Amino acid sequence: MLLNPDRRLIPISVFAAALLAPGCGKKEAAAPPPPEVYVTPVVTKDVPVYMELVGQARGSQDVEIRARVEGYLESVKFTEGTFVTKGTPLYQIDPKPFEATLAAAKADLANARARLQKSGNDVARYEPLVAQKAISQQELDNALSARDAAKAQVDAAAAAVDKATLDLGYTSIAAPLDGIVGTTKVKAGNLVGRGESTLLTTVSNVDPILFRAGLSEAEYLRLAKQLMVTGQRTGGKEITLILADGTVHPRTGRVDAIEREVDPTTGTLAVQVTFPNPNRLVRPGQYGRARFVAETKAGALLVPQRAVQELQNLYSVAVVGADGKVAFRSVKVGPRVEGLWVIEEGLKAGETVVVEGLQRIRDGMTVAPKAAAAMPGSPGAAAPAAEGKAK
């Protein structure tokens, strides 16, 4: 049986009207409250900008101990790697051959002195005889020549004794200065000094300790210009040594010397700093970082690092105005500080920036700002110290 189309449509339309009827009476949903964000004011402070130079320590005196005479090494008298004082015995070369040479030289000297004595006596006898014409003048001249030759032989024999004494002294090798002695390069029983002065070990004076670092051309020019403006001297700067484990050497240092030319292979200028090292903690060869104040930025603007957003080397901050609206602003950043960042362009003193809640806001949005915890550079907090970009 066919159904009437009109009879089927009536119930559907009634059902649709019943569904739509309750919606007509609903009120519009209330607008969500503005998101809460934590903000902090831009702080103005005089900030010291630090520069750090990576370098390596070396002894203020690194003396190579070498064998100055040829012979067999008889004994090694020191403990390797320990501190020794000046005059401490280090090595003993077999002295017997040199003692024999010295004895022979002394005998030659005695013989030469005896000949000189005889020739002197001859001259003393011949002079009155010549006056009496008992002997010829030629005999006296021969006696005088013999005496002069005997004097020369005495001088030569005396020089031979001095050399033999010196060589014998070289068989006992002592520390030439106070310092730390390295490991021995040659063990007892080896022949040393044949044809060359064999390297035996090295003694380093480590108090004070020297620290050499490379300063790039750009860093040098920046520092030199800043020093010319302020009239300061490089040697007057106090320098801190940061060791490999991050600890700070307890004594500050001073610039000892600056190389006269830039190394063409590395493009750096060598700087040498002297640090007191009474406890001998720093050893030659250690790496570290020399840290010093390169300049002081007067009235620098500081914001927390977490307030700065970076995208493809572009930096921006979210500024909250007096009306609570957010404005994203591009900024130019300077050196970093302890938890803060110096802003060179894009902000003004007294403005407020967002430090937490950046992911929930967009440009032009109204927010509910709340004060964040005081940052290090705020009034009452410790003054920050900036680190230079050059490491």
TARA-V536967 format. One record per pair of residues at least 24 apart in sequence whose ideal C-beta (glycine too) atoms are under 10 Angstrom apart, sorted by the first residue. I is the first residue (numbers start at 1). J is the second residue. Records with the same first field share a line. If there is no record, write none. Layout:
I=J ; J
This chain:
33=366 ; 368
34=324 ; 325 ; 326 ; 361 ; 365 ; 366 ; 367 ; 368 ; 369
35=326 ; 357 ; 359 ; 360 ; 361 ; 365 ; 366 ; 367 ; 368
36=356 ; 357 ; 360 ; 367 ; 368 ; 369 ; 370
37=318 ; 320 ; 324 ; 326 ; 353 ; 354 ; 355 ; 356 ; 357 ; 358 ; 360 ; 361 ; 365 ; 367 ; 368 ; 369 ; 370 ; 372
38=306 ; 307 ; 354 ; 355 ; 356 ; 357 ; 358 ; 369 ; 370 ; 371 ; 372 ; 373
39=307 ; 318 ; 319 ; 320 ; 326 ; 351 ; 352 ; 353 ; 354 ; 355 ; 356 ; 357 ; 367 ; 369 ; 370 ; 371 ; 372
40=302 ; 303 ; 304 ; 307 ; 352 ; 353 ; 354 ; 355 ; 356 ; 369 ; 371 ; 372 ; 373 ; 374 ; 375 ; 377 ; 378
41=303 ; 349 ; 350 ; 351 ; 352 ; 353 ; 371 ; 372 ; 375 ; 378 ; 379
42=301 ; 302 ; 303 ; 307 ; 317 ; 319 ; 343 ; 347 ; 348 ; 349 ; 350 ; 351 ; 352 ; 353 ; 377
43=300 ; 301 ; 302 ; 303 ; 304 ; 340 ; 349 ; 350 ; 374 ; 375 ; 376 ; 377 ; 378 ; 379 ; 381 ; 384
44=298 ; 299 ; 300 ; 301 ; 302 ; 348 ; 349 ; 350 ; 377
45=297 ; 298 ; 299 ; 300 ; 301 ; 302 ; 337 ; 340 ; 342 ; 376 ; 377 ; 378 ; 379 ; 381 ; 383 ; 384 ; 386
46=296 ; 297 ; 298 ; 299 ; 300 ; 383 ; 384
47=295 ; 296 ; 297 ; 298 ; 299 ; 300 ; 301 ; 302 ; 334 ; 335 ; 337 ; 340 ; 342 ; 377 ; 383 ; 384 ; 385 ; 386
48=292 ; 293 ; 294 ; 295 ; 296 ; 297 ; 300 ; 335 ; 337 ; 383 ; 384 ; 385 ; 386 ; 387
49=226 ; 293 ; 294 ; 295 ; 296 ; 297 ; 300 ; 334 ; 335 ; 336 ; 337 ; 342 ; 385 ; 386 ; 387 ; 388 ; 389
50=240 ; 291 ; 292 ; 293 ; 294 ; 295 ; 335 ; 337 ; 385 ; 386 ; 387 ; 388 ; 390
51=215 ; 219 ; 222 ; 223 ; 237 ; 239 ; 289 ; 290 ; 291 ; 292 ; 293 ; 294 ; 295 ; 335 ; 387 ; 388 ; 389 ; 390 ; 391
52=213 ; 240 ; 242 ; 288 ; 289 ; 290 ; 291 ; 292 ; 294 ; 387 ; 388 ; 389 ; 390 ; 391
53=211 ; 212 ; 213 ; 214 ; 215 ; 216 ; 219 ; 239 ; 268 ; 271 ; 273 ; 288 ; 289 ; 290 ; 291 ; 292 ; 388 ; 390 ; 391
54=213 ; 214 ; 242 ; 287 ; 288 ; 289 ; 290 ; 391
55=210 ; 211 ; 212 ; 213 ; 214 ; 215 ; 241 ; 270 ; 271 ; 272 ; 273 ; 286 ; 287 ; 288 ; 289 ; 290
56=210 ; 211 ; 212 ; 213 ; 214 ; 284 ; 285 ; 286 ; 287 ; 288
57=204 ; 206 ; 209 ; 210 ; 211 ; 212 ; 241 ; 243 ; 249 ; 273 ; 275 ; 277 ; 282 ; 283 ; 284 ; 285 ; 286 ; 287 ; 288
58=204 ; 206 ; 209 ; 210 ; 211 ; 212 ; 272 ; 282 ; 283 ; 284 ; 285 ; 286
59=177 ; 179 ; 180 ; 202 ; 203 ; 204 ; 205 ; 206 ; 207 ; 208 ; 209 ; 210 ; 277 ; 282 ; 283 ; 284 ; 285
60=177 ; 179 ; 204 ; 205 ; 206 ; 207 ; 208 ; 209 ; 210 ; 256 ; 272 ; 274 ; 275 ; 277 ; 284
61=176 ; 177 ; 178 ; 179 ; 203 ; 204 ; 205 ; 206 ; 208 ; 210
62=179 ; 182 ; 202 ; 203 ; 204 ; 205 ; 206 ; 210 ; 284
63=175 ; 176 ; 177 ; 179 ; 181 ; 201 ; 202 ; 203 ; 204 ; 205
64=182 ; 185 ; 197 ; 199 ; 200 ; 201 ; 202 ; 203
65=90 ; 91 ; 173 ; 174 ; 175 ; 176 ; 181 ; 182 ; 184 ; 185 ; 197 ; 198 ; 199 ; 200 ; 201 ; 202 ; 203
66=173 ; 185 ; 192 ; 193 ; 196 ; 197 ; 198 ; 199 ; 200 ; 201 ; 202
67=91 ; 93 ; 170 ; 171 ; 173 ; 186 ; 190 ; 191 ; 192 ; 193 ; 194 ; 196 ; 197 ; 198 ; 199 ; 200
68=93 ; 166 ; 167 ; 169 ; 170 ; 171 ; 173 ; 192 ; 193 ; 197 ; 198
69=93 ; 95 ; 97 ; 98 ; 166 ; 167 ; 168 ; 169 ; 170 ; 171 ; 173 ; 192 ; 193 ; 197
70=97 ; 98 ; 167 ; 170 ; 191 ; 192 ; 193 ; 194 ; 195 ; 196 ; 197 ; 198
71=95 ; 96 ; 97 ; 98 ; 167 ; 170 ; 171 ; 191 ; 192 ; 193 ; 194
72=96 ; 97 ; 188 ; 189 ; 190 ; 191 ; 192 ; 193
73=171 ; 173 ; 184 ; 186 ; 187 ; 188 ; 189 ; 190 ; 191 ; 192 ; 193 ; 198 ; 200
74=171 ; 172 ; 188 ; 189
75=188 ; 189
76=173 ; 184 ; 186 ; 187 ; 188 ; 200 ; 201
77=172 ; 173 ; 174 ; 188
78=173 ; 174 ; 175 ; 181 ; 184 ; 201 ; 203
79=181
80=181 ; 182 ; 183 ; 184 ; 201
81=180 ; 181 ; 182 ; 183 ; 283
82=180 ; 181
83=175 ; 178 ; 179 ; 180 ; 181 ; 203 ; 206 ; 207 ; 280
84=174 ; 175 ; 177 ; 178 ; 179 ; 180 ; 181 ; 203
85=174 ; 175 ; 177 ; 178 ; 179
86=174 ; 175 ; 176 ; 177 ; 178 ; 179 ; 203 ; 205
87=174 ; 175 ; 176 ; 177 ; 178
88=174 ; 175 ; 176 ; 178 ; 181 ; 203
89=172 ; 173 ; 174 ; 175
90=172 ; 173 ; 174 ; 175 ; 176 ; 181 ; 184 ; 200 ; 201 ; 203
91=171 ; 172 ; 173 ; 174 ; 184 ; 186 ; 188 ; 192 ; 200 ; 201
92=171 ; 172 ; 173 ; 188
93=167 ; 168 ; 170 ; 171 ; 172 ; 173 ; 191 ; 192 ; 193 ; 200
94=171 ; 191
95=167 ; 168 ; 169 ; 170 ; 171 ; 172
96=168 ; 171
97=167 ; 168 ; 171
98=164 ; 165 ; 166 ; 167 ; 168 ; 169 ; 170 ; 171
99=164 ; 168 ; 171
100=164 ; 168
101=160 ; 161 ; 163 ; 164 ; 165 ; 167 ; 168
102=160 ; 161 ; 162 ; 163 ; 164 ; 165 ; 166 ; 167 ; 168
103=161 ; 164
104=160 ; 161 ; 164
105=157 ; 158 ; 159 ; 160 ; 161 ; 162 ; 163 ; 164 ; 165
106=157 ; 158 ; 160 ; 161 ; 164 ; 165
107=157 ; 161
108=153 ; 154 ; 156 ; 157 ; 158 ; 160 ; 161 ; 164
109=153 ; 154 ; 155 ; 156 ; 157 ; 158 ; 159 ; 160 ; 161 ; 162
110=154 ; 157 ; 161
111=153 ; 154 ; 157
112=149 ; 150 ; 151 ; 152 ; 153 ; 154 ; 155 ; 156 ; 157 ; 158 ; 160
113=150 ; 151 ; 153 ; 154 ; 157 ; 158
114=150 ; 154
115=146 ; 147 ; 149 ; 150 ; 151 ; 153 ; 154 ; 157
116=146 ; 147 ; 148 ; 149 ; 150 ; 151 ; 152 ; 153 ; 154 ; 155 ; 157
117=147 ; 150 ; 154
118=143 ; 146 ; 147 ; 150
119=143 ; 144 ; 145 ; 146 ; 147 ; 148 ; 149 ; 150 ; 151 ; 153
120=146 ; 147 ; 150 ; 151
121=147
122=146 ; 147 ; 150
123=147 ; 148
173=200 ; 201
175=201 ; 203
176=203 ; 205
177=203 ; 204 ; 205
178=203 ; 205 ; 206 ; 207
179=203 ; 204 ; 205 ; 206 ; 207 ; 280 ; 284
180=204 ; 205 ; 206 ; 207 ; 280 ; 283 ; 284
182=284
202=284
204=280 ; 283 ; 284 ; 285
205=277 ; 284
206=275 ; 277 ; 278 ; 279 ; 280 ; 281 ; 282 ; 283 ; 284
207=251 ; 275 ; 276 ; 277 ; 278 ; 279 ; 280 ; 282
208=251 ; 253 ; 254 ; 256 ; 273 ; 274 ; 275 ; 276 ; 277 ; 278 ; 282
209=241 ; 249 ; 251 ; 253 ; 273 ; 274 ; 275 ; 276 ; 277 ; 280 ; 281 ; 282 ; 283 ; 284 ; 286
210=253 ; 256 ; 257 ; 272 ; 273 ; 274 ; 275 ; 277 ; 282 ; 284
211=239 ; 241 ; 249 ; 253 ; 256 ; 271 ; 272 ; 273 ; 274 ; 275 ; 277 ; 282 ; 286 ; 287 ; 288 ; 289 ; 290
212=256 ; 257 ; 259 ; 270 ; 271 ; 272 ; 273 ; 290
213=239 ; 268 ; 269 ; 270 ; 271 ; 272 ; 273 ; 287 ; 288 ; 289 ; 290
214=259 ; 262 ; 263 ; 266 ; 267 ; 268 ; 269 ; 270 ; 271
215=258 ; 259 ; 262 ; 268 ; 269 ; 270 ; 271 ; 290 ; 390
216=262 ; 266 ; 267 ; 268 ; 269 ; 390
217=262 ; 267 ; 268 ; 269
218=267 ; 390
219=268 ; 269 ; 271 ; 294 ; 388 ; 389 ; 390
220=258 ; 262 ; 268 ; 269 ; 271
221=269
222=294 ; 295 ; 388 ; 390
223=269 ; 271 ; 292 ; 294 ; 295 ; 388 ; 390
224=269
225=295
226=294 ; 295 ; 296
227=294 ; 295
229=295
230=295 ; 296
234=258 ; 271 ; 292
235=273 ; 274
237=273 ; 292 ; 293 ; 294
238=291 ; 292 ; 293
239=271 ; 273 ; 274 ; 275 ; 290 ; 291 ; 292 ; 293
240=275 ; 288 ; 289 ; 290 ; 291 ; 292 ; 293
241=273 ; 275 ; 277 ; 282 ; 286 ; 288 ; 289 ; 290 ; 291
242=288 ; 289 ; 290 ; 291
243=281 ; 282 ; 286 ; 287 ; 288 ; 289
244=286 ; 287 ; 288 ; 289
245=288
246=289
247=281 ; 288
248=288 ; 289 ; 291
249=275 ; 276 ; 277 ; 279 ; 281 ; 282 ; 288 ; 290
250=275 ; 276 ; 277 ; 278 ; 279 ; 281
251=275 ; 276 ; 277 ; 278 ; 279 ; 281 ; 282
252=276 ; 291 ; 292
253=277 ; 290 ; 292
254=292
255=290 ; 292
289=391
291=385 ; 387 ; 388
292=388
293=385 ; 386 ; 388
294=335 ; 386 ; 387 ; 388 ; 390
295=335 ; 386 ; 388
296=385 ; 386
297=334 ; 335 ; 337 ; 342 ; 344 ; 386
299=349
300=334 ; 335 ; 337 ; 340 ; 342 ; 343 ; 344 ; 377 ; 384 ; 386
301=331 ; 334 ; 340 ; 341 ; 342 ; 343 ; 344 ; 345 ; 346 ; 347 ; 348 ; 349 ; 350 ; 351 ; 377
302=334 ; 337 ; 339 ; 340 ; 341 ; 342 ; 343 ; 347 ; 349 ; 375 ; 376 ; 377 ; 378 ; 384 ; 386
303=331 ; 333 ; 337 ; 340 ; 341 ; 342 ; 343 ; 347 ; 351 ; 352 ; 353 ; 354 ; 355 ; 375 ; 377
304=337 ; 339 ; 340 ; 341 ; 353 ; 354 ; 355 ; 356 ; 372 ; 373 ; 375 ; 376 ; 377 ; 378
305=333 ; 336 ; 337 ; 338 ; 339 ; 340 ; 341 ; 355 ; 375
306=339 ; 340 ; 341 ; 354 ; 355 ; 356 ; 358 ; 372 ; 375
307=331 ; 340 ; 341 ; 343 ; 353 ; 354 ; 355 ; 356 ; 358 ; 372 ; 375
308=333 ; 336 ; 340 ; 341 ; 343 ; 353 ; 355 ; 358
309=354 ; 358 ; 359
315=341 ; 343 ; 346
316=346 ; 358
317=341 ; 343 ; 346 ; 347 ; 351 ; 353 ; 354 ; 355 ; 358
318=352 ; 353 ; 354 ; 355 ; 357 ; 358 ; 361 ; 362 ; 363 ; 365 ; 367
319=346 ; 347 ; 348 ; 351 ; 352 ; 353 ; 354
320=351 ; 352 ; 353 ; 354 ; 361 ; 365 ; 366 ; 367 ; 368 ; 369
321=351 ; 352 ; 366 ; 369
322=352
323=366
324=365 ; 366 ; 367 ; 368 ; 369
325=363 ; 364 ; 365 ; 366 ; 367
326=354 ; 357 ; 358 ; 361 ; 362 ; 363 ; 364 ; 365 ; 366 ; 367 ; 369
327=351 ; 363 ; 364 ; 365
328=354 ; 358 ; 361 ; 362 ; 363 ; 364
329=353 ; 363
333=389
334=386 ; 388 ; 389
335=385 ; 386 ; 387 ; 388 ; 389 ; 390
336=384 ; 386 ; 387 ; 388 ; 389
337=375 ; 376 ; 377 ; 383 ; 384 ; 385 ; 386 ; 387
338=375 ; 376 ; 377 ; 382 ; 383 ; 384 ; 385 ; 386 ; 387
339=375 ; 376 ; 377 ; 384
340=375 ; 376 ; 377 ; 378 ; 384 ; 386
341=386
342=377 ; 384 ; 386
